[in-house]
Amino acid sequence: MRERPVSVTIFGILNIGFGSLGLGWMLLSKMFEGFDASSPGSPLGSYFASMMALWNAISTDPAFVVWNRISASLDVAASLALVAAGIGLLLLKNWSRRLSTGWAIYTIISVFLNLAVLFVVLHRALANALAAGTGASTALVIAAAALGAVLTLVYPALLIFFLTRPRVVLAFQREPGSPL
């Protein structure tokens, strides 16, 4: 019987957890899609009104709407794949190691595409916000996007690193004489 490396167990559980969180986040974002936090009596208060105005400008941009629909669909599929890969990792299935690595590569590419959309395609909305005097809010959105991107890249990078280690790859190989 093959011995499962501890890292595989950890990443199997994390894959299931992060995939489930991704699906939950998609549901929550759909539920709050029309929520206007800048309205009077908002629980966020007036401090965040300019930031929410910036977000409303960004989220109504036609290019952002199209990108958001495309990426949301891909993210749901990626989250489902991550849950399946997590279960497969716990069962030491080689396809799950490959699927996890593929998910990590997709996520890394997705992070950079999301940043490109935010900073290049939606540059007009950010420039308009700066002209309207919401520079602090704009800086906060940019800082949050950069921090979010860096944090989002950590897990996929670790996943690729650990799942490509020779000992881990060997653990996923079929034992001689075992059935297909």
MIFIPA-365715 format. One record per residue (C-alpha): chain; x, y, z. Coordinates in pm, 1 decimal, always signed. Example, Ala and Ser with C-alpha at 12.3 -4.5 7.8 and 13.67 -1.06 7.14 Angstrom:
BEGIN
<node><chaine>A</chaine><x>+1230.0</x><y>-450.0</y><z>+780.0</z></node>
<node><chaine>A</chaine><x>+1367.0</x><y>-106.0</y><z>+714.0</z></node>
END
This chain:
BEGIN
<node><chaine>A</chaine><x>+0.0</x><y>+0.0</y><z>+0.0</z></node>
<node><chaine>A</chaine><x>+123.8</x><y>+347.4</y><z>-89.1</z></node>
<node><chaine>A</chaine><x>+196.7</x><y>+595.5</y><z>+184.6</z></node>
<node><chaine>A</chaine><x>+20.8</x><y>+927.6</y><z>+139.6</z></node>
<node><chaine>A</chaine><x>+249.0</x><y>+1227.9</y><z>+203.6</z></node>
<node><chaine>A</chaine><x>+116.8</x><y>+1463.3</y><z>+469.4</z></node>
<node><chaine>A</chaine><x>+121.0</x><y>+1752.8</y><z>+222.2</z></node>
<node><chaine>A</chaine><x>-121.8</x><y>+1564.6</y><z>-3.4</z></node>
<node><chaine>A</chaine><x>-367.6</x><y>+1521.2</y><z>+283.9</z></node>
<node><chaine>A</chaine><x>-336.1</x><y>+1888.0</y><z>+377.8</z></node>
<node><chaine>A</chaine><x>-384.7</x><y>+2007.1</y><z>+19.9</z></node>
<node><chaine>A</chaine><x>-674.1</x><y>+1767.0</y><z>-31.7</z></node>
<node><chaine>A</chaine><x>-855.9</x><y>+1916.8</y><z>+264.7</z></node>
<node><chaine>A</chaine><x>-761.1</x><y>+2273.4</y><z>+165.7</z></node>
<node><chaine>A</chaine><x>-877.8</x><y>+2213.9</y><z>-192.8</z></node>
<node><chaine>A</chaine><x>-1218.2</x><y>+2100.6</y><z>-68.9</z></node>
<node><chaine>A</chaine><x>-1237.3</x><y>+2398.1</y><z>+168.7</z></node>
<node><chaine>A</chaine><x>-1123.9</x><y>+2662.4</y><z>-80.5</z></node>
<node><chaine>A</chaine><x>-1342.7</x><y>+2516.4</y><z>-356.1</z></node>
<node><chaine>A</chaine><x>-1643.8</x><y>+2526.2</y><z>-124.3</z></node>
<node><chaine>A</chaine><x>-1560.0</x><y>+2883.1</y><z>-21.4</z></node>
<node><chaine>A</chaine><x>-1535.7</x><y>+2979.5</y><z>-388.7</z></node>
<node><chaine>A</chaine><x>-1880.3</x><y>+2838.0</y><z>-456.3</z></node>
<node><chaine>A</chaine><x>-2019.7</x><y>+3011.6</y><z>-148.1</z></node>
<node><chaine>A</chaine><x>-1862.9</x><y>+3340.6</y><z>-253.8</z></node>
<node><chaine>A</chaine><x>-2028.9</x><y>+3310.7</y><z>-595.1</z></node>
<node><chaine>A</chaine><x>-2367.6</x><y>+3259.1</y><z>-429.3</z></node>
<node><chaine>A</chaine><x>-2316.5</x><y>+3555.1</y><z>-194.9</z></node>
<node><chaine>A</chaine><x>-2203.0</x><y>+3783.1</y><z>-475.7</z></node>
<node><chaine>A</chaine><x>-2516.7</x><y>+3695.4</y><z>-673.5</z></node>
<node><chaine>A</chaine><x>-2734.4</x><y>+3765.6</y><z>-369.0</z></node>
<node><chaine>A</chaine><x>-2581.2</x><y>+4110.5</y><z>-312.9</z></node>
<node><chaine>A</chaine><x>-2546.0</x><y>+4203.2</y><z>-679.4</z></node>
<node><chaine>A</chaine><x>-2794.9</x><y>+4491.8</y><z>-665.6</z></node>
<node><chaine>A</chaine><x>-2709.2</x><y>+4611.4</y><z>-314.3</z></node>
<node><chaine>A</chaine><x>-2637.1</x><y>+4984.0</y><z>-298.7</z></node>
<node><chaine>A</chaine><x>-2420.5</x><y>+5043.8</y><z>+8.3</z></node>
<node><chaine>A</chaine><x>-2401.2</x><y>+5416.8</y><z>-55.5</z></node>
<node><chaine>A</chaine><x>-2770.4</x><y>+5474.8</y><z>+11.6</z></node>
<node><chaine>A</chaine><x>-2879.7</x><y>+5669.8</y><z>+322.2</z></node>
<node><chaine>A</chaine><x>-2888.9</x><y>+5454.6</y><z>+633.2</z></node>
<node><chaine>A</chaine><x>-2637.8</x><y>+5213.4</y><z>+486.2</z></node>
<node><chaine>A</chaine><x>-2458.4</x><y>+4999.6</y><z>+743.9</z></node>
<node><chaine>A</chaine><x>-2128.4</x><y>+5110.1</y><z>+591.2</z></node>
<node><chaine>A</chaine><x>-2188.8</x><y>+5477.8</y><z>+667.7</z></node>
<node><chaine>A</chaine><x>-2081.2</x><y>+5785.0</y><z>+477.5</z></node>
<node><chaine>A</chaine><x>-1709.4</x><y>+5704.8</y><z>+506.9</z></node>
<node><chaine>A</chaine><x>-1740.0</x><y>+5440.4</y><z>+239.4</z></node>
<node><chaine>A</chaine><x>-1979.9</x><y>+5635.6</y><z>+17.3</z></node>
<node><chaine>A</chaine><x>-1707.2</x><y>+5754.7</y><z>-220.6</z></node>
<node><chaine>A</chaine><x>-1555.6</x><y>+5408.2</y><z>-241.7</z></node>
<node><chaine>A</chaine><x>-1896.6</x><y>+5262.6</y><z>-320.0</z></node>
<node><chaine>A</chaine><x>-1951.2</x><y>+5532.3</y><z>-584.0</z></node>
<node><chaine>A</chaine><x>-1624.6</x><y>+5423.1</y><z>-744.1</z></node>
<node><chaine>A</chaine><x>-1732.2</x><y>+5058.8</y><z>-727.1</z></node>
<node><chaine>A</chaine><x>-2069.3</x><y>+5146.2</y><z>-881.8</z></node>
<node><chaine>A</chaine><x>-1887.8</x><y>+5325.2</y><z>-1166.7</z></node>
<node><chaine>A</chaine><x>-1660.0</x><y>+5027.9</y><z>-1222.9</z></node>
<node><chaine>A</chaine><x>-1932.1</x><y>+4764.6</y><z>-1195.6</z></node>
<node><chaine>A</chaine><x>-2152.6</x><y>+4936.6</y><z>-1455.8</z></node>
<node><chaine>A</chaine><x>-1876.4</x><y>+4965.1</y><z>-1715.3</z></node>
<node><chaine>A</chaine><x>-1978.2</x><y>+4743.7</y><z>-2013.0</z></node>
<node><chaine>A</chaine><x>-1632.1</x><y>+4586.7</y><z>-2042.9</z></node>
<node><chaine>A</chaine><x>-1632.2</x><y>+4498.2</y><z>-1673.6</z></node>
<node><chaine>A</chaine><x>-1982.1</x><y>+4348.8</y><z>-1696.7</z></node>
<node><chaine>A</chaine><x>-1876.6</x><y>+4121.8</y><z>-1983.9</z></node>
<node><chaine>A</chaine><x>-1551.7</x><y>+4024.1</y><z>-1811.3</z></node>
<node><chaine>A</chaine><x>-1735.4</x><y>+3958.6</y><z>-1485.9</z></node>
<node><chaine>A</chaine><x>-1983.7</x><y>+3723.8</y><z>-1654.9</z></node>
<node><chaine>A</chaine><x>-1706.9</x><y>+3530.1</y><z>-1825.8</z></node>
<node><chaine>A</chaine><x>-1482.6</x><y>+3506.1</y><z>-1520.4</z></node>
<node><chaine>A</chaine><x>-1772.3</x><y>+3420.5</y><z>-1285.8</z></node>
<node><chaine>A</chaine><x>-1867.9</x><y>+3122.3</y><z>-1502.7</z></node>
<node><chaine>A</chaine><x>-1507.0</x><y>+3006.3</y><z>-1520.4</z></node>
<node><chaine>A</chaine><x>-1464.8</x><y>+3054.2</y><z>-1144.7</z></node>
<node><chaine>A</chaine><x>-1767.3</x><y>+2835.1</y><z>-1067.6</z></node>
<node><chaine>A</chaine><x>-1621.6</x><y>+2560.1</y><z>-1287.8</z></node>
<node><chaine>A</chaine><x>-1279.9</x><y>+2608.1</y><z>-1125.3</z></node>
<node><chaine>A</chaine><x>-1429.6</x><y>+2584.5</y><z>-775.1</z></node>
<node><chaine>A</chaine><x>-1612.7</x><y>+2263.4</y><z>-864.0</z></node>
<node><chaine>A</chaine><x>-1291.3</x><y>+2124.4</y><z>-1011.8</z></node>
<node><chaine>A</chaine><x>-1101.2</x><y>+2219.7</y><z>-696.3</z></node>
<node><chaine>A</chaine><x>-1349.0</x><y>+2031.9</y><z>-475.1</z></node>
<node><chaine>A</chaine><x>-1323.9</x><y>+1725.1</y><z>-701.9</z></node>
<node><chaine>A</chaine><x>-944.0</x><y>+1751.7</y><z>-703.7</z></node>
<node><chaine>A</chaine><x>-939.9</x><y>+1770.3</y><z>-324.7</z></node>
<node><chaine>A</chaine><x>-1141.2</x><y>+1449.9</y><z>-295.9</z></node>
<node><chaine>A</chaine><x>-913.8</x><y>+1286.5</y><z>-552.4</z></node>
<node><chaine>A</chaine><x>-602.3</x><y>+1394.7</y><z>-362.5</z></node>
<node><chaine>A</chaine><x>-736.4</x><y>+1226.4</y><z>-49.0</z></node>
<node><chaine>A</chaine><x>-786.0</x><y>+911.1</y><z>-257.2</z></node>
<node><chaine>A</chaine><x>-435.9</x><y>+943.1</y><z>-415.1</z></node>
<node><chaine>A</chaine><x>-569.2</x><y>+966.9</y><z>-770.1</z></node>
<node><chaine>A</chaine><x>-310.2</x><y>+1099.0</y><z>-1014.4</z></node>
<node><chaine>A</chaine><x>-572.8</x><y>+1288.6</y><z>-1214.5</z></node>
<node><chaine>A</chaine><x>-641.3</x><y>+1497.2</y><z>-904.4</z></node>
<node><chaine>A</chaine><x>-276.3</x><y>+1597.1</y><z>-875.4</z></node>
<node><chaine>A</chaine><x>-283.9</x><y>+1708.5</y><z>-1237.8</z></node>
<node><chaine>A</chaine><x>-619.8</x><y>+1881.2</y><z>-1194.8</z></node>
<node><chaine>A</chaine><x>-491.6</x><y>+2064.4</y><z>-885.3</z></node>
<node><chaine>A</chaine><x>-185.6</x><y>+2181.2</y><z>-1076.9</z></node>
<node><chaine>A</chaine><x>-406.2</x><y>+2287.9</y><z>-1368.2</z></node>
<node><chaine>A</chaine><x>-633.3</x><y>+2478.2</y><z>-1129.9</z></node>
<node><chaine>A</chaine><x>-329.9</x><y>+2653.3</y><z>-981.3</z></node>
<node><chaine>A</chaine><x>-207.4</x><y>+2758.9</y><z>-1325.6</z></node>
<node><chaine>A</chaine><x>-558.8</x><y>+2879.0</y><z>-1419.3</z></node>
<node><chaine>A</chaine><x>-578.8</x><y>+3079.7</y><z>-1094.9</z></node>
<node><chaine>A</chaine><x>-243.1</x><y>+3246.5</y><z>-1150.2</z></node>
<node><chaine>A</chaine><x>-341.8</x><y>+3344.7</y><z>-1504.5</z></node>
<node><chaine>A</chaine><x>-684.7</x><y>+3458.2</y><z>-1382.7</z></node>
<node><chaine>A</chaine><x>-534.2</x><y>+3684.4</y><z>-1116.4</z></node>
<node><chaine>A</chaine><x>-321.1</x><y>+3865.1</y><z>-1371.8</z></node>
<node><chaine>A</chaine><x>-611.4</x><y>+3894.2</y><z>-1617.2</z></node>
<node><chaine>A</chaine><x>-833.7</x><y>+4035.8</y><z>-1343.0</z></node>
<node><chaine>A</chaine><x>-567.3</x><y>+4293.0</y><z>-1258.1</z></node>
<node><chaine>A</chaine><x>-531.9</x><y>+4382.5</y><z>-1625.5</z></node>
<node><chaine>A</chaine><x>-906.4</x><y>+4436.1</y><z>-1656.1</z></node>
<node><chaine>A</chaine><x>-912.3</x><y>+4645.1</y><z>-1341.5</z></node>
<node><chaine>A</chaine><x>-613.6</x><y>+4864.7</y><z>-1428.2</z></node>
<node><chaine>A</chaine><x>-616.2</x><y>+4877.9</y><z>-1808.9</z></node>
<node><chaine>A</chaine><x>-968.7</x><y>+4821.7</y><z>-1938.9</z></node>
<node><chaine>A</chaine><x>-1130.9</x><y>+5018.9</y><z>-1656.4</z></node>
<node><chaine>A</chaine><x>-870.3</x><y>+5294.3</y><z>-1646.6</z></node>
<node><chaine>A</chaine><x>-1135.1</x><y>+5543.1</y><z>-1759.3</z></node>
<node><chaine>A</chaine><x>-1352.2</x><y>+5481.1</y><z>-1452.1</z></node>
<node><chaine>A</chaine><x>-1053.9</x><y>+5521.3</y><z>-1222.8</z></node>
<node><chaine>A</chaine><x>-946.6</x><y>+5841.8</y><z>-1399.2</z></node>
<node><chaine>A</chaine><x>-1299.0</x><y>+5981.8</y><z>-1366.0</z></node>
<node><chaine>A</chaine><x>-1297.6</x><y>+5897.2</y><z>-995.1</z></node>
<node><chaine>A</chaine><x>-966.0</x><y>+6079.0</y><z>-950.8</z></node>
<node><chaine>A</chaine><x>-1104.6</x><y>+6381.3</y><z>-1134.8</z></node>
<node><chaine>A</chaine><x>-1409.9</x><y>+6373.7</y><z>-906.2</z></node>
<node><chaine>A</chaine><x>-1185.1</x><y>+6396.9</y><z>-601.5</z></node>
<node><chaine>A</chaine><x>-1216.6</x><y>+6039.8</y><z>-477.0</z></node>
<node><chaine>A</chaine><x>-842.0</x><y>+5980.9</y><z>-496.6</z></node>
<node><chaine>A</chaine><x>-819.1</x><y>+5827.5</y><z>-149.8</z></node>
<node><chaine>A</chaine><x>-1091.4</x><y>+5578.1</y><z>-237.1</z></node>
<node><chaine>A</chaine><x>-922.0</x><y>+5498.3</y><z>-565.6</z></node>
<node><chaine>A</chaine><x>-590.3</x><y>+5442.8</y><z>-390.7</z></node>
<node><chaine>A</chaine><x>-764.7</x><y>+5215.4</y><z>-141.8</z></node>
<node><chaine>A</chaine><x>-924.4</x><y>+5010.9</y><z>-421.7</z></node>
<node><chaine>A</chaine><x>-588.3</x><y>+4978.6</y><z>-599.3</z></node>
<node><chaine>A</chaine><x>-412.7</x><y>+4876.6</y><z>-276.8</z></node>
<node><chaine>A</chaine><x>-686.4</x><y>+4625.1</y><z>-196.7</z></node>
<node><chaine>A</chaine><x>-666.3</x><y>+4477.5</y><z>-547.5</z></node>
<node><chaine>A</chaine><x>-287.3</x><y>+4444.4</y><z>-526.8</z></node>
<node><chaine>A</chaine><x>-299.1</x><y>+4288.7</y><z>-179.8</z></node>
<node><chaine>A</chaine><x>-578.5</x><y>+4055.7</y><z>-286.7</z></node>
<node><chaine>A</chaine><x>-378.6</x><y>+3946.9</y><z>-591.6</z></node>
<node><chaine>A</chaine><x>-68.5</x><y>+3871.4</y><z>-385.2</z></node>
<node><chaine>A</chaine><x>-267.3</x><y>+3674.2</y><z>-127.9</z></node>
<node><chaine>A</chaine><x>-455.4</x><y>+3489.3</y><z>-400.7</z></node>
<node><chaine>A</chaine><x>-127.5</x><y>+3379.1</y><z>-560.9</z></node>
<node><chaine>A</chaine><x>+12.7</x><y>+3217.9</y><z>-244.8</z></node>
<node><chaine>A</chaine><x>-203.9</x><y>+2904.0</y><z>-237.5</z></node>
<node><chaine>A</chaine><x>-167.8</x><y>+2814.4</y><z>-609.0</z></node>
<node><chaine>A</chaine><x>+209.8</x><y>+2864.5</y><z>-588.6</z></node>
<node><chaine>A</chaine><x>+233.7</x><y>+2636.8</y><z>-284.7</z></node>
<node><chaine>A</chaine><x>+7.5</x><y>+2381.1</y><z>-452.1</z></node>
<node><chaine>A</chaine><x>+229.6</x><y>+2365.9</y><z>-761.3</z></node>
<node><chaine>A</chaine><x>+544.5</x><y>+2349.0</y><z>-551.0</z></node>
<node><chaine>A</chaine><x>+432.5</x><y>+2065.6</y><z>-323.1</z></node>
<node><chaine>A</chaine><x>+241.2</x><y>+1857.2</y><z>-578.9</z></node>
<node><chaine>A</chaine><x>+538.6</x><y>+1847.2</y><z>-816.4</z></node>
<node><chaine>A</chaine><x>+789.0</x><y>+1721.1</y><z>-555.3</z></node>
<node><chaine>A</chaine><x>+936.6</x><y>+1384.3</y><z>-662.5</z></node>
<node><chaine>A</chaine><x>+816.3</x><y>+1207.1</y><z>-345.3</z></node>
<node><chaine>A</chaine><x>+461.1</x><y>+1330.0</y><z>-401.4</z></node>
<node><chaine>A</chaine><x>+462.3</x><y>+1238.5</y><z>-772.2</z></node>
<node><chaine>A</chaine><x>+587.0</x><y>+890.5</y><z>-677.4</z></node>
<node><chaine>A</chaine><x>+304.8</x><y>+847.8</y><z>-425.3</z></node>
<node><chaine>A</chaine><x>+51.4</x><y>+896.7</y><z>-706.0</z></node>
<node><chaine>A</chaine><x>+205.9</x><y>+636.6</y><z>-935.7</z></node>
<node><chaine>A</chaine><x>+23.8</x><y>+309.0</y><z>-972.6</z></node>
<node><chaine>A</chaine><x>+174.2</x><y>+20.6</y><z>-776.2</z></node>
<node><chaine>A</chaine><x>+303.7</x><y>-269.1</y><z>-988.7</z></node>
<node><chaine>A</chaine><x>+41.8</x><y>-539.0</y><z>-1023.3</z></node>
<node><chaine>A</chaine><x>-246.9</x><y>-320.4</y><z>-912.7</z></node>
<node><chaine>A</chaine><x>-563.5</x><y>-314.7</y><z>-1123.6</z></node>
<node><chaine>A</chaine><x>-630.4</x><y>-20.5</y><z>-1351.9</z></node>
END
